[in-house]
Amino acid sequence: MDLSKQNENDGDITDKGEMLSIANQENDFDFADVKGQEELIEAIVLGAAGGHNILMLGEPGCGKTMIAQRIPTILPRMSEKESLEVTKIQSISGHLEAGTGLVTCRPFRSPHHNVSLNALIGGGSYAQPGEVSLAHNGVLFLDELAEFSKRTLDALRQPMEDKRVTISRVNGTNSYPANFMFVAAMNPCPCGYYPSKRCKCTDYEIIHYRGKISGPILERIDIQKSVAQVDYFELNNKKDGVSSAVLRERVERARKIQQERFKDAEGISCNAQMTTSMIQKYCKLDEECTEILKKASEKYGYSARVIHKLLRLARTAADLDGAENIRREDVIKVLSCRDLDVSSSQMYAIT
């Protein structure tokens, strides 16, 4: 069964007229609740604007989960087509109550680190959708990323790349969409407090802990950002942060630029999905930008995959400002979104 070929009347969904009773209104989460973290929020906006995957690295209690929960509130509002896709998946998996209506909010799924492969990818006797499909058109958030088994994380590589999963069983093969924004969070070390003086971990323990995340998975995460603790004065500041509504406006403006750019490209809707040929066409750098990226690549040993991700990110940074070409500040901005590269190089230099 291919979900993309299903009739619009499948599952609990009837006709469009009945689905106009809108379900799942926007939740109460808002970025206005977040104190401080301006640099991180800017990186989150960058990710949302181009559909880029994000990893947040920081101490326990610094706000990683709080921020992740608010990402759907700044993503573009779902189109009718996207809402239909999400509603179908929810219906097939039994997550919709009778008469619920059309799902209009982007999904946010956060499976526990003990999740089974069947529950994550999909499976069971009747090849039900897993978390990767339940997060379709929304966010899949893995908290405590290093606590997930290597087998589980490696199983994510295919859906992250193909945006679809195919599940084969004796009674047939089912194919489900899995086009999600991947967001993850983890501590910087086993105790959680590196690089502060509170950290009691050895260099070996830190390297071993981070080594639980395989290179192929890390290479699929565009933005890898450190999350600092918010100081007392910022935390008690009565002034609200920037609201989700304001951030969403920026994201939607950038997405409209991308929709126009890819209007003739089937299956491509945002910068994160650009093919190699599209990168060559839309992510051209001048000599200064090329030299900056070359030096960073030599310093941190970037693979071709990572360089392509940086170019896609730079294109998104330019789109957020409405710039026609990628500029020096765009390249510098995206390199600042690779904190794990800097931190890891420092750790290996120590050893």
C-alpha positions as a printed Julia matrix, in Angstrom:
351×3 Matrix{Float64}:
   0.0     0.0     0.0
   1.4     3.37   -1.06
  -0.1     6.2     0.98
   0.46    8.67   -1.82
  -1.9     6.63   -4.02
  -4.64    6.22   -1.45
  -8.07    7.66   -2.06
  -8.9    10.73   -0.02
 -11.73    8.75    1.61
  -9.41    6.18    3.21
  -9.49    5.48    6.95
 -11.63    7.78    9.07
 -11.46   10.57    6.5
 -14.67   11.12    4.55
 -15.14   14.04    2.16
 -13.5    17.47    2.24
 -16.72   19.09    3.38
 -16.71   17.09    6.61
 -13.01   17.75    7.09
 -13.53   21.5     7.19
 -14.26   21.13   10.9
 -10.71   22.09   11.76
  -8.94   19.9    14.32
  -5.83   20.31   16.41
  -5.58   24.07   16.75
  -2.16   25.6    17.46
  -0.95   24.61   20.91
   0.02   27.03   23.66
   3.78   26.83   23.01
   5.38   30.11   21.93
   8.96   31.27   21.52
   7.98   34.37   23.49
   8.37   32.14   26.58
  12.07   31.55   25.87
  14.43   33.82   27.81
  17.77   34.67   26.25
  19.21   32.16   23.74
  19.1    34.72   20.9
  21.94   33.06   18.96
  20.37   29.61   19.27
  16.93   30.89   18.25
  18.49   32.46   15.15
  19.96   29.05   14.28
  16.54   27.46   14.84
  14.95   30.01   12.49
  17.63   29.19    9.91
  16.78   25.49   10.21
  13.04   26.06    9.98
  13.41   28.41    7.0
  15.21   25.82    4.89
  14.0    22.52    6.36
  17.43   21.76    7.83
  18.08   19.17   10.55
  19.24   20.41   13.97
  21.23   19.04   16.93
  21.34   20.98   20.21
  24.19   20.25   22.59
  23.98   21.53   26.15
  23.76   20.97   29.9
  20.64   19.49   31.51
  18.04   22.17   32.15
  19.34   24.71   29.63
  16.13   24.69   27.6
  16.82   22.26   24.74
  13.48   20.44   25.03
  11.55   23.66   25.62
  12.94   25.11   22.4
  12.38   21.92   20.39
   8.71   21.82   21.4
   8.23   25.29   19.93
   9.74   24.62   16.51
   6.42   23.56   14.91
   4.99   26.97   15.85
   7.41   28.76   13.5
   7.24   26.34   10.59
   5.03   27.46    7.69
   1.36   26.64    8.09
   0.47   23.39    6.39
  -1.08   23.46    2.95
  -4.29   21.52    2.38
  -2.28   18.78    0.66
   0.06   18.49    3.66
  -2.88   18.44    6.09
  -4.51   15.63    4.11
  -1.29   13.6     4.19
  -0.9    14.03    7.95
  -4.56   13.24    8.59
  -4.36   10.04    6.53
  -1.33    8.81    8.47
  -2.94    9.65   11.81
  -6.09    7.84   10.7
  -4.32    4.71    9.48
  -2.32    4.48   12.71
  -5.45    4.84   14.87
  -4.44    8.18   16.38
  -7.58   10.03   15.3
 -10.85    9.84   17.16
 -14.0     9.49   15.06
 -15.16   12.83   13.68
 -11.94   14.63   14.6
 -11.59   16.37   11.25
  -8.6    17.67    9.36
  -5.27   17.9    11.2
  -3.92   21.4    10.66
  -0.99   21.63   13.12
   2.36   20.21   12.14
   3.14   16.99   14.05
   5.7    16.92   16.84
   6.83   13.4    17.76
   9.28   12.67   20.56
   9.85    8.92   21.01
  11.68    7.61   24.1
  15.24    6.36   23.63
  14.04    2.8    24.31
  11.71    2.9    21.3
  11.65   -0.3    19.24
  12.59   -0.32   15.57
   9.02   -1.24   14.61
   7.65    1.7    16.59
  10.23    4.1    15.15
  10.38    3.07   11.49
   7.08    1.22   11.2
   6.1    -2.41   11.21
   4.06   -4.97   13.09
   1.74   -7.58   11.61
   0.0    -5.04    9.4
   2.98   -2.76    8.69
   1.65    0.25   10.59
   3.31    3.68   10.25
   6.11    4.38   12.74
   7.25    7.58   14.4
   9.12    8.7    11.28
   5.84    8.71    9.35
   3.77   10.1    12.21
   6.22   13.04   12.12
   5.68   13.53    8.36
   5.4    17.25    7.5
   6.42   18.06   11.06
   9.21   17.5    13.58
  10.81   14.29   14.83
  12.57   15.13   18.1
  15.03   12.73   19.71
  15.94   13.87   23.21
  19.07   12.41   24.83
  20.31   11.35   21.4
  23.35    9.49   22.75
  21.04    7.18   24.74
  19.47    5.75   21.57
  21.08    2.52   20.39
  23.41    2.63   17.4
  21.08    0.23   15.58
  18.13    2.55   16.13
  20.0     5.65   14.95
  21.41    3.89   11.9
  17.87    2.84   10.96
  17.04    6.55   10.59
  19.56    7.07    7.81
  17.33    5.75    5.03
  14.16    7.72    5.89
  16.23   10.87    6.51
  17.69   10.49    3.02
  14.7     9.17    1.06
  11.88   10.95    2.97
   9.91    7.68    2.73
   9.88    4.22    4.31
   8.89    0.92    2.74
   7.81   -1.89    5.06
   7.59   -5.43    3.72
   5.53   -8.12    5.42
   4.18  -11.53    4.39
   0.79  -10.02    3.55
   2.19   -7.19    1.45
   4.38   -4.1     1.22
   3.38   -0.7     2.55
   5.05    2.59    1.68
   4.63    5.66    3.88
   5.98    9.21    3.56
   8.54   10.32    6.16
   9.44   13.88    5.24
  10.2    15.32    8.67
  12.5    17.95   10.13
  14.92   16.04   12.36
  15.7    17.74   15.67
  17.82   16.18   18.41
  19.27   17.15   21.77
  22.05   15.66   23.85
  24.33   16.44   26.75
  27.93   17.36   25.88
  29.34   14.55   28.04
  28.18   11.69   30.34
  27.77   13.96   33.38
  26.29   16.72   31.24
  28.46   19.67   32.27
  31.42   19.84   29.84
  33.22   22.25   29.41
  32.41   23.88   32.78
  34.44   23.16   35.91
  31.53   21.07   37.2
  32.4    18.39   34.63
  34.11   15.34   36.13
  34.43   13.34   32.91
  37.77   12.35   31.43
  38.65   13.28   27.85
  38.3     9.62   26.87
  34.82    9.39   28.42
  33.67   12.49   26.53
  35.03   11.24   23.2
  33.5     7.79   23.77
  30.15    9.34   24.69
  30.01   11.49   21.58
  31.21    8.57   19.51
  27.86    6.88   20.13
  26.51    9.09   17.36
  27.86    7.65   14.12
  29.52    9.83   11.52
  26.85    9.13    8.86
  24.12   10.37   11.23
  26.06   13.5    12.23
  26.7    14.26    8.56
  22.94   14.31    8.01
  22.47   16.99   10.69
  23.01   20.42    9.15
  22.99   22.59   12.29
  24.92   21.47   15.39
  24.56   24.17   18.0
  25.7    24.51   21.62
  23.08   25.68   24.1
  24.34   27.85   26.96
  22.71   28.17   30.36
  20.68   31.36   30.71
  21.97   33.56   33.53
  19.81   34.64   36.47
  19.14   38.16   35.22
  17.99   37.03   31.77
  15.83   34.3    33.3
  14.05   36.81   35.51
  13.65   39.43   32.81
   9.92   40.15   32.57
  10.21   41.13   28.92
   8.99   38.41   26.55
  11.21   36.99   23.86
  10.39   37.25   20.16
   7.04   35.58   19.52
   6.5    32.53   17.33
   4.24   34.63   15.1
   7.07   37.06   14.32
   9.57   34.26   13.72
   7.09   32.38   11.53
   6.7    35.43    9.3
  10.45   35.38    8.62
  10.37   31.65    7.93
   7.4    31.91    5.58
   9.01   34.75    3.6
  12.12   32.64    3.07
  10.02   29.6     2.12
   8.12   31.61   -0.49
  11.43   32.46   -2.15
  12.28   28.76   -2.19
   8.86   27.76   -3.55
   9.4    30.11   -6.47
  12.94   28.8    -6.97
  11.83   25.17   -7.1
   8.41   25.59   -8.72
   9.44   23.4   -11.67
  11.36   20.83   -9.59
   9.19   17.87   -8.64
   9.58   16.77   -5.03
  11.76   19.76   -4.04
  10.18   22.43   -1.86
  12.99   23.79    0.32
  16.75   24.34    0.28
  17.55   21.29    2.41
  16.26   19.08   -0.43
  18.47   20.54   -3.16
  20.28   18.05   -5.38
  23.96   18.4    -6.26
  23.14   20.03   -9.59
  20.84   22.51   -7.83
  23.59   23.38   -5.35
  25.9    24.17   -8.26
  23.21   26.39   -9.78
  21.83   28.2    -6.73
  24.72   28.2    -4.23
  27.5    29.91   -6.13
  30.17   31.62   -4.02
  32.43   34.53   -4.83
  36.19   34.25   -4.25
  36.06   35.56   -0.67
  33.29   33.17    0.38
  35.03   30.27   -1.34
  38.26   30.99    0.57
  36.44   31.16    3.93
  34.71   27.83    3.32
  37.94   26.25    2.04
  39.85   27.2     5.2
  37.08   25.85    7.44
  36.98   22.62    5.45
  40.74   22.14    5.77
  40.64   22.87    9.5
  37.76   20.55   10.38
  38.06   17.93    7.65
  34.61   18.41    6.15
  33.35   15.7     3.83
  31.67   16.55    0.53
  28.29   15.86    2.18
  28.97   18.41    4.95
  30.18   21.04    2.47
  26.98   20.59    0.47
  24.96   21.02    3.66
  26.84   24.22    4.47
  26.11   25.56    0.99
  22.4    24.77    1.37
  22.43   26.51    4.76
  24.16   29.55    3.3
  21.5    29.75    0.59
  18.84   29.73    3.33
  20.67   32.43    5.3
  20.64   34.61    2.19
  16.94   33.87    1.62
  16.09   34.99    5.15
  17.53   38.41    4.27
  16.03   38.41    0.79
  19.53   38.46   -0.74
  19.97   37.28   -4.31
  23.48   35.91   -3.78
  25.24   34.16   -0.91
  27.33   36.72    0.96
  30.32   36.64    3.3
  28.08   37.06    6.36
  25.96   34.09    5.26
  28.98   31.77    5.1
  30.25   32.98    8.48
  26.78   32.54    9.97
  26.44   28.93    8.87
  29.95   28.04   10.02
  28.95   29.33   13.46
  26.17   26.72   13.39
  28.71   23.88   13.52
  29.74   24.06   17.18
  30.25   20.31   17.43
  33.0    20.47   14.79
  34.87   23.08   16.85
  34.35   21.26   20.16
  35.36   17.88   18.74
  38.51   19.24   17.14
  39.51   20.72   20.5
  38.9    17.4    22.25
  40.95   15.42   19.75
  43.73   18.02   19.95
  43.9    17.35   23.7
  44.33   13.63   23.16
